Every structure is written in structure tokens, then in C-alpha cells.
């Protein structure tokens, strides 16, 4: 039987039969294009290169410049690292903790590594990569998989399988070694030949090519503030005894009272952090302007409102001013490389007007605030002038809040900058972390549908440009923050699952967004649902996305 595969980008037709693997087609493409293919999209569905072509259809050749390409590359590196560690020190184990500035931060069971230990491990990894071992995937019974991983001391993976509805598990093999990964792998070890191990704190990072730097290993920039924020949340998880999804599911399976305890402890930890932030602001005494920034769906608005409440406890009367009202009029707005208005650029704001207004307010002067009409692209002025007192700090929420250009005219001692993001610390298992971006994307899917009138397809369509803007306008300035707040709630994905799954199921494979929808559905499938929604406080960050909040948005 003959199959025809049509490249959706070039229109070129490749021929195959029932014995042809996607690697055979990919090699032909690589020869003509010079690109290294990590996976293909077949009829808009991701296929690994070692799988067989099932029928005729469309094909896309994908490399590391895509988000899925980066994820596949990372998993390949993790498997190589796993094999190398087994060959050097079989009793040791590594844990993937979190992403730390585009690198993966890991720790060893044996403790803090020496430079020599990392060098030995890196050299062993390169030996394995040089052998170009082909990965194989086998589907086995779930309970057989539970026994397999229990027998080798990987109880976290066994516990993860226990609460999945599927009766089978896909296991990856590389010679005599086997492992489980949430998601796809590259064709062989030879495909992940660019990487570096670097000692950081009590562990190390795996640095690898990214979407932006796909032909080489980029320089690594360490962020101690970000690391400390992750560590703080890790300590919170230790308090709750929940470090993996399997442990979360185990508690949820014990009933409503246990679920209530999870919710209460998680919310109290948030409340404690908000109180600490307010205390620090008050203790500095000179602070008059508070800026809150963070990526999309981080819970910035709820955080601003809850911090304001804690400041009121101290006798302050904070006021909120919208940065959106300081946009330049439409004809003065800068354009991006495609000629479209770039509303996310800091230069889309009237920085001079904003700084002059803030300085006047801080100095006790009366000002008239602008109001921006987004429909007309014009500015008009409010009727009521504003004058504030010394006990009235100004709260500004917006993506540029950490950028010093925004508040260049205000002295540093009068400013307090807060970075808010949902920094997921809980993992699926020791080697499969939950990407921070995925939590925010699921939050936004739910909020966009229920409160902004957008479909899941609409949200997935614009998400890549949202992430691109964050990398340009937010992440480079995160170390400017005086304090970082992790808005993630350990139980939230079990709640969001109820809202997000029906939305994602509505996207079929005729849409380009189907691949991402399918990936997110597979991800949410690992979580048992939490249905005790009435237990979630009305002031919780999660209410910003699922509704019934005590705050107005």
C-alpha cells in the first residue's frame, strides 16, 4: 500500500508505505533543508520520528524553534542524564525542580554536587549521545508499569499511574534502560547533542538550546531572587507534604475533609505572604508608589487588591491608578516589525505624562488624571481632580511595572516593585515538571471563555504572541523587583480541570490549535478533580479565573 504525505509548507509530496517510519521522511527533508527535525505534525497531530506512517495525509517538519520542540529536546536530555547517572552512580537519583531562566534546575539525591562530579556526568552523557541510541516506545498494562517502577524505587511514577483513568502506560526504552515521560521524545540520543551542566546553589542547571537560541547553548544568567522564590514555595509544599501530582491525588482521593485542609493551608500561606509584603512596604516608610507586574494570568489584579487590604490594616489608604489610561493616542503609537500597533511596547505609553503625574501626586499637588478610550484611540480628561495625602500610596498594576523607564522620575526609595507570577513547583514526578506557562495558559483559557467572550481556540491562537511579549517586556526586568510573589496554588489545577476540559474538547483536528489542546487535555488527565468549589475563599486568586470573587475586576 502506498501513502502520500504532503508538506503543508512547501507542497512537496513524499511517498511512503506501511513499513515507512517518519524518520525516513524526515531524513529526506533534512537533506534538502539542512534543519534537524525533532518531530512531525501528521494531520495536525504530533508524531514521534520512530513511529510508522499510518496512512496518507499532511505533514509538517518541526524543530527546536517550536515550544513542543524545546520540550522534546529537554526530555531527551533527561533520559540521557538518567542513563549516565545509572552508569556512574546507580544509587544516585536526580530531581527536576523547576525552570530557572530557560534552563532546568535539578538536584541530586546524594546532595550538593562537586564540579568534578558534574564534569564526569557531562562526559558520560556525551558518550551516550555519541552512540546515537534509538529510543523505543512500548505500551504496557498500567499495573505492570506500577510494579516495574516500584521495584526500581521510582514510587513517584508508580503513584502517578495509580490515579490515571487509562489502563495502559507508554514506557520508553534506550538499550537496557527504561523510563516514563509525560510527552514525546526525539528519535535518538544523538538528537540532543548541545547542552551544558552548570553548578547552581545546591544543585545544577541543564542549559540547552531554546526557541530563541536554537543553534547553540546560550550563556546562562542566574537569578537569585527567582531561585529564592521557587525555594520558598518548595518549602510550602513540604509543609503540605505535596511535592508531586501523585501525592496531591492521593490526598484528594481521601475525601472532602482532606481537600478542605489543602485549600485552607494553601490560602493561609498566600495570606501570610501578602501580609509580609505589606509589612515590608510599611517598614520602608518612604514608599509612595507600588508597582505590580507579571506575565499574563499571574493574578496581578487580585494581588493588588489583597495587598491594598493589608496596607489598610496598617492605617494606610492606598489608591489604584490604571496604567492603561496613559497610552499614547493611536496615531502616536509605535508599530511592530509587521507594521501593526505595538500596544505592549513601553513606548506605547506617554512616559512623560505618567512620570509628571506621579511626581506631582507624590509631592501633594492636585492633578487631573487622563482617561483613555480604546475604541477611538483618543485621550480625554476626568472631571474630578485628584490630590493624595502622605498615607495614600499609589498602586500601579501593569506589564511594565518593573521597567525603570516607567518610573524614571521617581526616586528609588519612594518605589516598591512587586513581581507576581504563578511559579509551579509541584511536579508530575521526579523528572516531569509542570511548566509554569501551562498553569497560566489554563487559567487564561478559563477566564477568557467565562468572562471575556473568547473561545479556547481564540486563546490558544494568540498565546504564542503573548509569551513572546512576556519575554520581551517582563522577564528581562524580573530581577528589578523588590520582592517576588508566587501566586500558584497547589490545588488549583484540580479545580481548573473542571472548567478547562470541556473547552479544550471543543477543538477538533481541523484547527491548528488542536495539537496544543490535545497536549493540555493529556496533562489535565493526570489530576483528580476537586469539586468542593464552595470551600475556595471569595478572595482567592483562583476566583479571578473561575468567578464568584469578592473583588470586582
C-alpha positions in Angstrom: 0.0 0.0 0.0 1.4 3.4 -1.0 0.9 6.6 1.1 1.3 10.2 0.1 2.5 12.8 2.6 2.1 16.5 1.5 4.3 19.1 3.2 1.9 21.8 4.2 4.5 24.5 3.9 6.2 23.6 0.6 3.5 21.5 -1.1 6.2 18.8 -1.7 4.9 15.2 -1.8 6.7 12.4 -0.1 5.9 8.7 -0.7 5.7 6.0 1.9 4.3 2.5 2.6 3.2 0.6 5.7 6.8 0.0 6.7 8.0 3.6 6.4 8.8 5.4 9.6 8.5 9.2 9.9 12.3 9.3 10.4 12.7 8.1 6.8 10.7 11.0 5.5 12.3 13.5 7.9 15.8 12.5 6.7 14.8 13.4 3.2 13.6 16.8 4.4 16.8 17.3 6.5 18.9 16.6 3.5 17.3 19.3 1.4 16.7 21.9 4.2 19.7 21.5 6.5 17.4 21.5 9.5 17.3 18.9 12.3 13.7 17.6 12.7 12.7 16.7 16.2 9.1 15.6 15.5 6.5 15.9 12.8 2.9 17.0 12.8 0.9 14.4 10.8 -2.7 15.6 10.1 -2.1 18.2 12.8 -1.2 15.6 15.4 2.3 15.2 16.9 4.1 12.0 15.8 7.5 10.8 17.0 10.0 10.0 14.3 10.4 6.3 15.3 6.6 5.7 14.7 5.3 4.3 11.4 3.4 6.3 8.8 -0.2 5.0 9.2 -1.9 6.5 6.1 -1.8 9.4 3.6 -2.1 12.9 4.9 -0.4 16.2 5.5 2.9 16.6 7.3 4.9 19.4 9.0 8.5 19.1 9.9 9.2 20.7 13.3 12.5 21.6 15.1 13.5 23.2 18.3 12.2 26.6 17.3 8.7 25.5 18.5 7.6 25.1 22.1 7.0 21.4 21.6 10.5 21.1 20.1 12.0 22.5 23.2 10.0 20.2 25.4 11.0 17.1 23.3 14.7 18.2 23.4 14.6 18.5 27.2 13.0 15.1 27.7 15.7 13.5 25.5 18.4 15.2 27.7 16.7 14.0 30.9 16.7 10.4 29.6 20.4 10.7 28.6 21.2 12.2 32.1 19.2 9.3 33.7 21.3 6.7 31.8 24.6 8.5 32.6 23.8 8.7 36.3 22.9 5.0 36.4 26.2 4.1 34.8 28.3 6.3 37.1 26.4 6.0 40.4 23.4 3.7 40.2 22.3 4.6 43.8 22.0 8.3 43.0 19.0 10.0 41.6 18.2 13.5 40.2 15.1 15.6 40.6 14.0 18.2 38.1 12.8 21.0 40.3 11.9 23.9 38.0 12.8 26.1 35.1 15.3 28.8 36.0 15.8 31.4 33.3 15.4 28.9 30.3 17.5 26.2 32.0 16.3 23.3 34.1 17.3 23.4 37.7 17.9 19.9 39.2 19.2 18.4 42.4 20.8 15.1 43.3 19.5 12.6 46.0 23.2 12.4 47.1 23.3 16.1 47.9 25.3 19.1 46.5 27.4 18.0 43.6 31.1 19.0 43.1 32.3 20.5 39.8 34.2 17.2 39.2 31.0 15.1 39.6 29.2 17.3 37.1 32.1 17.1 34.6 32.2 13.3 34.9 28.4 13.2 34.3 28.6 15.5 31.4 31.3 13.5 29.7 29.3 10.3 30.2 26.3 12.0 28.7 28.3 12.9 25.6 29.4 9.3 25.3 25.8 8.1 25.3 24.9 10.8 22.8 27.8 9.8 20.5 26.4 6.2 20.5 23.2 7.6 18.9 20.9 5.1 20.7 17.4 5.0 19.2 14.5 5.4 21.7 11.7 2.9 21.6 8.2 3.2 23.0 6.2 0.2 24.3 2.7 0.3 25.7 2.1 -1.9 28.8 -0.6 -2.5 31.3 -0.9 0.2 34.0 -0.5 -2.2 36.9 2.6 -3.8 35.3 4.1 -0.3 35.0 3.3 0.4 38.7 5.2 -2.8 39.7 8.1 -2.0 37.3 8.7 1.4 38.8 8.0 0.4 42.4 10.7 -2.3 42.0 13.3 0.2 41.0 12.5 2.7 43.7 10.6 5.2 41.4 7.5 5.3 43.7 6.6 8.8 42.4 5.9 7.5 38.9 4.0 4.5 40.3 1.8 6.8 42.3 1.2 9.0 39.2 0.0 6.0 37.2 -2.3 4.8 40.0 -4.8 7.6 39.7 -4.9 7.8 35.9 -8.1 6.5 34.1 -6.1 5.0 31.3 -5.4 1.3 31.6 -2.1 1.4 29.8 1.2 3.3 30.1 3.8 4.2 27.4 7.3 3.3 28.5 10.4 4.5 26.7 13.5 2.3 26.3 17.1 3.0 25.4 19.1 -0.3 25.2 18.7 -1.9 28.7 17.3 1.3 30.4 13.6 2.3 30.6 11.8 5.3 31.8 8.5 7.1 31.7 8.0 10.7 30.4 4.9 12.8 30.1 5.1 13.8 26.4 7.2 12.8 23.4 10.9 12.0 22.9 13.3 12.7 19.9 14.4 9.8 17.6 17.6 9.0 19.4 20.2 10.2 21.9 22.2 11.8 19.0 19.5 14.4 18.6 20.3 16.2 21.9 24.0 16.9 21.4 24.0 20.5 22.5 23.9 21.1 26.3 25.9 22.0 29.3 25.7 21.2 33.1 26.5 24.1 35.4 26.6 24.1 39.2 24.0 26.5 40.8 23.3 26.7 44.5 23.0 23.2 46.0 22.2 21.6 42.6 22.8 22.3 38.9 21.2 23.5 35.7 21.0 21.8 32.3 21.5 24.6 29.8 20.3 23.7 26.2 19.2 25.4 23.0 15.9 27.3 23.1 13.4 28.8 20.7 15.5 31.9 20.5 18.9 30.3 20.6 18.4 27.1 18.6 21.8 26.5 17.1 24.0 26.7 20.3 23.9 26.6 24.0 23.3 30.2 25.3 25.1 31.9 28.1 23.4 31.3 31.4 22.2 34.2 33.6 21.4 33.1 37.2 18.6 34.9 39.1 19.0 34.5 42.9 15.6 36.2 43.6 13.8 33.8 41.3 15.6 30.9 42.8 14.7 32.0 46.3 11.0 32.4 45.3 11.0 28.8 44.0 12.7 27.5 47.1 10.1 29.3 49.3 7.3 27.6 47.6 9.1 24.3 47.7 9.2 24.7 51.5 5.5 25.4 51.5 4.9 22.1 49.6 7.0 20.3 52.1 4.7 21.7 54.8 1.7 20.3 53.0 3.5 17.1 52.1 2.7 17.5 48.4 5.6 17.5 46.0 4.1 15.6 43.1 0.7 15.2 41.4 0.5 11.6 42.7 0.7 12.9 46.3 -1.9 15.5 45.6 -4.2 12.9 44.0 -3.7 10.6 47.0 -4.9 13.3 49.4 -7.9 14.2 47.1 -8.9 10.5 47.0 -9.3 10.5 50.8 -12.4 12.8 50.7 -13.8 16.2 51.2 -12.3 16.9 54.6 -8.7 16.4 53.3 -9.5 18.6 50.3 -10.7 21.4 52.6 -7.4 21.1 54.5 -5.3 21.5 51.3 -7.4 24.6 50.3 -7.2 26.2 53.7 -3.4 25.7 54.2 -2.6 26.9 50.6 -4.8 30.0 51.1 -3.3 30.8 54.5 0.2 30.6 53.1 -0.8 33.2 50.4 -2.3 35.4 53.1 0.8 35.2 55.1 2.9 36.3 52.1 0.6 39.2 51.3 1.0 40.3 54.9 4.8 40.1 54.7 4.8 42.2 51.5 2.6 44.9 53.2 4.9 44.8 56.3 7.9 45.4 54.2 6.3 48.3 52.3 5.3 49.9 55.6 8.7 49.4 57.2 10.4 51.2 54.4 8.4 54.3 55.4 9.4 56.3 52.3 7.4 54.2 49.8 4.8 56.2 47.9 4.5 54.2 44.7 3.9 50.5 44.4 4.2 48.8 41.0 2.9 45.3 40.4 4.0 43.4 37.3 4.0 39.9 36.0 3.1 37.7 32.9 -0.4 37.0 31.7 -2.8 35.4 34.2 -0.5 35.6 37.1 -3.2 37.0 39.4 -1.8 40.6 39.4 -5.2 42.2 39.9 -6.2 40.1 42.8 -2.7 40.5 44.3 -3.0 44.3 44.1 -6.4 44.2 45.8 -5.2 41.9 48.6 -2.0 43.9 49.3 -4.1 47.0 49.4 -6.3 45.4 52.1 -3.2 44.5 54.2 -1.9 48.1 53.8 -5.2 49.4 55.2 -4.6 47.3 58.3 -1.5 49.4 58.8 -3.6 52.6 58.6 -2.7 53.4 55.0 -5.3 54.4 52.4 -3.8 53.1 49.1 -5.3 54.3 45.8 -5.1 52.4 42.4 -4.4 54.2 39.2 -4.7 52.4 35.8 -1.6 52.4 33.6 -3.9 51.8 30.6 -5.1 55.4 30.8 -1.6 56.7 30.0 -1.5 55.2 26.5 -0.4 57.5 23.7 -3.1 58.4 21.3 -3.4 55.9 18.4 -1.6 57.9 15.7 1.5 58.2 18.0 1.5 54.5 19.0 4.7 52.7 17.8 4.4 49.8 15.4 6.0 46.3 15.4 8.1 44.7 12.7 4.9 43.7 10.9 3.5 47.2 10.8 0.9 46.6 13.5 0.3 48.8 16.5 2.6 47.5 19.3 0.4 48.2 22.4 2.7 46.0 24.6 5.8 48.3 24.0 6.6 50.6 26.9 6.9 53.3 24.2 3.1 52.9 23.7 2.7 54.8 27.0 3.0 58.5 27.5 6.0 58.1 29.9 6.5 61.9 30.3 2.9 62.4 31.3 2.9 59.4 33.6 6.1 60.5 35.4 5.0 64.1 35.7 1.6 63.0 37.1 3.1 60.6 39.7 5.7 63.2 40.8 3.0 65.8 41.3 0.8 63.4 43.2 3.7 62.3 45.5 4.5 66.0 46.1 1.0 66.7 47.3 -0.2 68.6 44.2 -3.6 68.4 42.7 -3.7 66.7 39.3 -6.3 65.8 36.6 -6.0 62.2 35.5 -6.3 61.1 31.9 -8.8 58.5 30.7 -8.1 56.6 27.5 -10.8 55.5 25.1 -9.7 52.3 23.5 -12.4 52.4 20.8 -11.4 55.8 19.5 -7.8 55.6 20.5 -8.2 59.1 22.0 -7.4 60.5 25.4 -9.8 62.7 27.4 -9.6 64.1 31.0 -11.5 63.2 34.0 -13.8 65.8 35.6 -12.7 65.3 39.2 -9.1 66.3 40.1 -7.1 64.1 42.5 -4.9 65.0 45.4 -3.5 62.5 47.8 -2.1 62.5 51.4 1.1 61.0 52.8 -0.8 57.9 54.0 -2.0 57.2 50.5 0.5 55.1 48.5 -0.3 54.7 44.8 -0.7 51.2 43.4 0.1 50.7 39.7 -0.6 47.4 38.0 0.8 46.7 34.5 3.3 44.7 32.5 5.9 47.4 32.6 5.9 47.9 36.4 9.4 46.6 36.8 11.0 48.6 34.0 12.9 51.5 35.4 11.9 53.6 32.4 8.3 53.7 33.5 9.1 55.5 36.8 12.4 57.1 35.9 11.5 60.4 37.6 10.6 58.8 41.0 13.5 58.2 43.4 14.2 54.5 44.2 13.4 54.9 47.9 9.9 56.0 47.1 9.2 53.0 44.9 8.4 49.3 45.8 8.3 46.9 42.9 6.5 43.5 43.1 6.8 40.7 40.6 3.8 38.3 40.6 3.9 35.0 38.7 2.4 31.5 39.0 5.7 29.6 39.5 4.6 26.0 39.6 6.9 24.0 41.9 4.9 20.7 42.1 5.9 18.1 39.5 4.2 15.2 37.9 7.1 13.1 39.1 10.8 13.5 39.8 11.6 14.1 36.1 8.4 15.5 34.7 7.9 19.1 35.8 4.7 21.1 35.4 5.6 24.1 33.1 4.8 27.4 34.7 3.5 28.7 31.4 0.9 25.8 31.2 -0.7 26.8 34.5 -1.1 30.4 33.4 -2.4 29.3 30.0 -5.1 27.1 31.6 -6.0 30.0 33.9 -6.4 32.3 30.9 -8.4 29.7 28.9 -11.0 29.6 31.6 -11.1 33.3 32.3 -11.2 34.3 28.6 -14.2 32.0 28.0 -16.3 32.7 31.0 -15.6 36.5 31.4 -14.2 37.8 28.2 -16.1 36.0 25.5 -13.2 34.2 23.8 -13.2 30.6 22.8 -10.4 28.2 23.8 -9.3 28.2 20.2 -9.1 32.0 20.3 -6.9 31.9 23.4 -4.6 29.2 22.1 -4.2 31.2 18.8 -2.9 34.3 20.5 -0.9 32.6 23.3 2.4 32.4 21.3 2.4 36.2 20.8 1.5 36.7 24.5 4.5 34.6 25.5 6.7 36.5 23.0 5.7 39.8 24.6 6.4 38.5 28.1 10.0 37.5 27.1 10.5 41.0 25.7 8.7 43.2 28.2 8.5 41.4 31.5 11.0 38.6 32.1 14.2 40.7 31.4 13.2 43.0 34.3 12.1 40.5 36.9 15.3 41.0 38.9 14.4 44.6 39.3 11.6 43.6 41.7 12.0 44.3 45.4 10.0 41.2 46.1 8.6 38.2 44.2 5.3 36.6 44.9 4.4 33.1 43.7 0.7 33.1 43.0 0.4 29.4 42.4 -2.0 27.4 44.5 -1.1 23.7 44.9 -4.7 22.6 44.4 -5.7 24.9 41.5 -5.2 22.6 38.5 -7.6 20.1 40.1 -10.1 22.9 40.1 -9.3 24.4 36.7 -9.6 20.9 35.2 -13.4 21.1 35.7 -13.6 24.3 33.7 -10.9 23.8 31.1 -11.5 20.2 29.8 -14.9 20.9 28.1 -13.4 24.0 26.4 -10.4 22.1 25.1 -12.5 19.1 23.9 -14.4 21.5 21.6 -11.3 21.9 19.4 -11.1 19.3 16.6 -8.1 18.3 14.5 -9.1 20.6 11.6 -7.7 23.5 13.6 -4.0 24.3 14.0 -4.7 24.7 17.8 -5.7 21.0 18.1 -2.2 19.9 18.9 -1.9 22.2 21.9 -5.4 21.4 23.0 -4.7 17.7 23.0 -1.4 18.2 24.9 -3.2 20.2 27.6 -6.0 17.6 27.8 -3.4 14.8 28.3 -1.8 17.0 31.0 -5.0 17.6 32.9 -5.9 13.9 32.8 -3.2 13.3 35.4 -5.2 15.3 38.0 -8.1 14.1 40.1 -10.8 16.8 40.1 -11.7 18.9 43.2 -15.4 19.6 43.2 -15.7 21.3 46.6 -15.7 24.7 45.0 -17.6 26.3 47.8 -14.5 25.8 50.0 -12.5 28.2 48.0 -12.4 31.7 49.6 -14.1 34.5 47.8 -10.8 36.5 48.0 -8.7 33.6 46.5 -6.6 34.3 43.4 -8.3 31.4 41.7 -11.6 33.2 41.9 -10.2 35.8 39.4 -10.4 33.0 36.8 -13.4 30.8 37.9 -15.6 33.5 39.2 -17.6 34.4 42.3 -14.8 36.6 43.7 -15.3 39.1 46.4 -13.5 41.6 44.2 -14.7 43.5 41.1 -12.5 43.2 38.0 
